[in-house]
Amino acid sequence: MKILYFYPENPLSYSQGNNSRALALLNYFKIRNFYVDLVAEKSEAFEEGSLVKLKNEKLINDGFLLNRYNKTDNRLHYYFDYSFPRQINKQLGNIIRDFDRTQYGYKEQFLKIVNDNNYDIIIISYAYWVPLLDKVIKAKNSKWIIDTHDFLTSQFQSNKKFVLDQYFKTEINLMQKFDNIWVISNEEKYLFSQFIKSPVSLVTHGLPNNVETSAKTEKTIDITYVASENFHNIKSAEWFFTEVYPTLPKNIRITVVGKINNHIPKFENVQNLSFIEDLDDIYNKTKITICPMLSGTGVKIKVIESLSHGIPVVCTERGVDGLLNKINNGCLVTNNPLLFSQYICKLLDDKDFYNKNHLEAKNFFEENFDVKKTYEVLDNIFLTNIQSNTTA
């Protein structure tokens, strides 16, 4: 089985959860011995060296980085094939442009990659990037899959010209051309399956079980907070450090990991780690984690990572988005700043309360997010449904 996998960012970058999901998928392909070519967008974070590393680790067979064409090389082509259509779309509104992140030359490069190879399956990450397929003629026995990652319509609701039905219709129409739609949360599976004829598969972010390893490690961190610096996380971090942090005892040891540190003031009892390659090492030393999300959609990878170590999570309602159970899952949920603080203190001070939530986290993870469960779903997709069709 030969797969072309498009993921725009660097799966080896540990700065955000979606990269962890992409890397986990590449590991699945490697374990199942699939032939995989990766296509990504060239950037400062993703250069040829990263492709070499992915090849050396046998996570991909070959890799391609999309480069933006120099518009001065062919001004007529740039104007009529790229700039002019975009100007028309701009006059009509932002919807088409919002759902198209391709740059000048990307579609032609992607088409050449497809035409130069004989792929059984093409996987596109995010509806933003579906336009990459605009120039591709689908081969008779090939299959197209979209890994949605998120419900994108919700991401645009702050736009001044946002119209719910138009954005939602655009997102659904983009997904209609695929043979299988992957979602990461049960809510999104329910939503998309109401409007899309093709199968909608719940492909959760599976992780290895780290509970036993974590239990053997000395806990030197009271609270760990992992976040990138997107709009949702910036707003959430501000809420936590403005509304919750002042009510916590100042002897609590807090570690903040990720680029969210660029937006957090310095505090005496807060350790700031903008980048760390091995998050498991941090989780193993951690008593509890927090996820104070106020907006956003989809499963929060940082919550699953915490549960995989049996670590209780204190979070807001958005923190349990996508989880099959909203209670008895190791997460203590509240949007009230004072209660948020009280949950943290009770977990740290009450051993019985902590152990109860630790066991709930452990059991919930093993039943829903253990990597073995995710592999069963993917095996059914690749080894049963798709493989039988491509060899028919």
N, C-alpha and C positions, 0 to 999 in steps of 0.2 A: 504494500500500500504506500503510495507516494503522496505526501501532503505538502501543500504550500500554506504556511502559517504567517499571516500578517498581524504583527503587533507593533504599534508605532514607537514604543519606547524601549529602553534597555532592560531586559529581564534580569540582568545581573546587578541592576541598581536597587539597593535596599531602602531607598528613601520613601517608598509608598507601597501600600498593600496590593494595588493592581499589578505591580511588577512581580510580587511574590506569587500571585495567581498564574501569571504567564510562565514563570520559571517552573512552577509545579506541573503545569501542563507539558512543558518540554521534558521534564523528568519522566512523566507518564509515557510519552512517545519513545523515550530512550529505553525504558524498561520493557516496553512492548515491541521494541526493535522495528519501529516504523521509520521509513525514510522521510526526513523532514527538512525542507528548506524554509528559512526565515526571511521575511521582508520587513524592514523597519524604516523609520525616517532618520536620516543622518542628522546628528546634532552634536553639541559639545559633550553630551553624556553618552553618545553612541557613535563611536568611530570604528574604523576597521579593526582595531585592536580587540574590541569586545567580540566581534565576529570570530576572530581567531581563537579567543578563549572559549567561546561556545563550541567551536569545532573541536578544540583540543579535549574538552570535557565530553565530547561525543553527544552533545545535546542537539546539535543540528548537523546535517550533511553539508549544506552550503548556506550562504547568507548574502543578502543584497540590501544595500542602503539607498533609499530614494533621495536624489539630489534635485534641488530646484534648478530648472534651466535658467541660463542667463538670458534675459529678455532681449538683450542687444544682439544676440546671435541670429535671431530671426524675428524681426519686429512685427511683420505681417502675421505670422503664426501666433505670436504672443497676443497681439491685439484681437484677432478674430476668434481664436480658439480659447482664449483664457480671460483677457481683460474685459473685452466688450460684453460677453455673456454675464460676467460678474457684475458689471455696472447695471445691466438690465435687471438682474436679480435684486440688486440693491434698491432700485427704484420700486420694484414690486413688493419689497419687504425683506426682512432678515431671515425668513424661514429656510429657504433653500441654501443660503450661504451658511447659516448656522449648522446645518447638517452636512456640510461638505468642507472637510479640513485638508483636502488635497491642494497642493501647490502646483505652480506652472511646471509641467513636464512629468508629474507623478504618474498620470494615467498611461502615458506612452511607455514609460519605463516598466510599469507593472504589466502592461500588455505584452511587452517583449519577453519578460520573465516567464509568463504563462505560455506564450507561443513557443518558446525555446525548450520547453519541458512538457512532459506528459503527466500532469497531476491527476490523481484520482479524486482528491479532495482539496478544496480551497477554503480556508478558515479566515474570516475577517473579524477583527476585534473592533467593537464599537460601531454603532450606526453612523457615526461621523464619517467613517471611512468606506462606506458602501460604494460611493461614487468611483472608487478605484476600479470597479468592475464595469463601468460604463462602456468601455471599448472592448470588453472581453466577450467573445462568443462562447457560450457554454458548450463543452464537449458532451457528446451523447450520454456517456455513462459516468460522467463526473458528478460530484455532489458538492454543493456549496453550503457552508455552515457559517452562521454569525454567532460570535460570543458577545452578547450584549453588554456585559459587565454592569450595566446600570440602566435605569429608566431615564432617558435623556430629556424627555419633554419637561420633566420637573426641574432640570438644571437651568432652563431658560425662563422660568416664570417671573424673574425679576426684570426681564427685558421690557423696555417701555412699550414696544409694539407687540407684546406677547398676546396671542389668541390661542387659548387652550385647544380647541377642536382642530385648528389648522396645524399646530405643532404636532399634536398627537397623531393626526391623520398622516402627516409626512413621515413620522417615525415608523408607523405601522406599514406604510407603503414601501419603505425601504427594506423592511424585513420580509415582505411578501415574496421576494425573488429567491429566498433561501429554502433549502430542503430540510434544514433543521435549525431551530433557534435555541441557543443556550441561554439560560438565565441563572443568576446566582442566588436568587431569593424566591421563596414560595409565593410571596405577594406578586412578584413580577410574572411568575409562571401563570398564576390565575388571571392576571390582567391581560397579558399578551395572547393567551390561548383563547380568549373570548373573540378575538378579531383576526387571528391568523390561522390559515388552514393547515400549514405544515406543522409537524410535531414540535412542541415546545418542551425542552428537556431541562430539568433542574440539575445543574452541574455545580454542586457546592465546592467550596474551597477546602479540599481535603488536606490534612496535615498528619505527620507522624505523631504517635502518642508519646508525649514527653513527661507524663505525670510522674512516673517512677523516678526518672532522672532528676526532675525538679525537686521531688520530695527529699532527696539525699543531699541537697545543696543548702549551705547556710544562707539564711535570709538577711541580707545586709541593706535591702531597699524596702521601705514601707510601701511606697506608691510608685508605680511606673506609669507614665503617660506617653504614648507613642502617637505621633501625628506629623503629617506633611504640612505644607503651608498653603493649601488651597483655601478658597474663600470660606467654606464651611468650617474648616478647622480653626482658622483665625478667629472667627466669630465665637466658636465654642471655647477656645482657650481664654479669650477675653472674659467670657462669662465665668469660667471656673476661677481664674485668678482675681477677678473683681468681686464675685459674689460668694464663692465657697472658700477659697484659700484663707481669707482673713479670719474665718471662724474655726480654723484647724489649729491644734497645738503646734507651736513652732519647733518642737523637737522631732516632729515627723520627718523622716528622710524621703525626699521626693526626687525621682530621676525623670527628666523629660528628654525623650529621644526623637530626633528628626528635625527637619527644617522649620518646624513651628517655633523653635527656639529663637528665630529671627524676629519674632513678634511677642516675646515674653520678657518682661523686666527681670533683672537679676534679684534673686532672693537668697538669703544666707543658707537656708536649708534645702535649696533646689540645685541639683546637679544637672547641667545642661550638656547634652551630647548630641551635636548636630548630625553626626554620622557614626554608625557602628555597623561593622560587617556581620557580626554574629549576634542577632537579637536574642537567640536562645540563651546565651550566657547571661543577659540581663534578666530575662524572664525567670530563669532558674534561681536567681537571687532575690526575686520579688515576692512580697506577701500578697499584695492586691494591685489591680490596675484600675484605671478610670477611663471612661469614654464619654465625655460631656457633650456629645453632639446635639446641636439644636436644629440642624437642617441636613438635607442630603438624603439620598436613597440608596438602596442596596445593602447587602450584608457588610458589616464592618469587619475587615480582615483582622484588625488588631484585637477584636473581641474573640474571634475564633482562635487566634494565636494564644491568647491568654487562657482560654478554656483548655487548649491542648496541653497546657502545663498544670491544669487543675487549679488555676488561680481565680478566685472570685473577682468579679468585675462590678464596680459601682458606675452606673451610667444613667443617662437620660433616656426618654422613650425612643429616640432615634437610634440609640445604641443597640437595641434588640431588633431593629428592622431585619427582616429576612430569616430570623430564627423561627423554626417550626413551633417551638413552645416559647411563650413570652414569660412564663413563670417556672419555678423549680429547675432552673437551668444554670445556676451559678451566678446570675446577674441580679443585682439589686437596683431597681429602676425607680427614679424619681426626677421630676423637673424642678423640685423645690430645693433651693440652695442649702437651706438649713438641714433638711432631711438628708441631702446628699452628704453633707459633712458628718452627720450623725451615723450614717451607714459606714462611712470610712472608719470612724472612731470605734464603733462597735465591733467591726471585723478585727481591728487591731488589738482591742482590749478583751474581747470575749472569746475564749478559745473554743467553746462548744458551738457558738454561733459561726465562727470561722470554719470549723470542721464540717458543719452541716452544709455550708455553701460550697466548700471545697469538694465534697462528695457529689453534690448536684452538678457542679461544673464538670467533674471527671465523667460522670455517667452520661450527661447530656452530650458531651463531646464524643464519647465512644459510640453512642447510638446514632449520631448524625454527621459528624465531620471527620471521623477517622479516615485516613487516606484510603483504606481498604474499601470503604463504602463508596467513595468517589470513583475509584477504579472500577467497581462493579457497574456503575452507571455508564462510564466511558466505554467499557468493554461491550456493553449491550449496544451502544451507539455504533462503535467502529467495527467490532468483530461479528456482530449479528446483522443489524439492519443495513448498514452502508456497504459492508464487504459483500454481502449476498447480492446487493443491487449492482455493484461495480463489476462483479464477475459474471453477471447473468448474460 
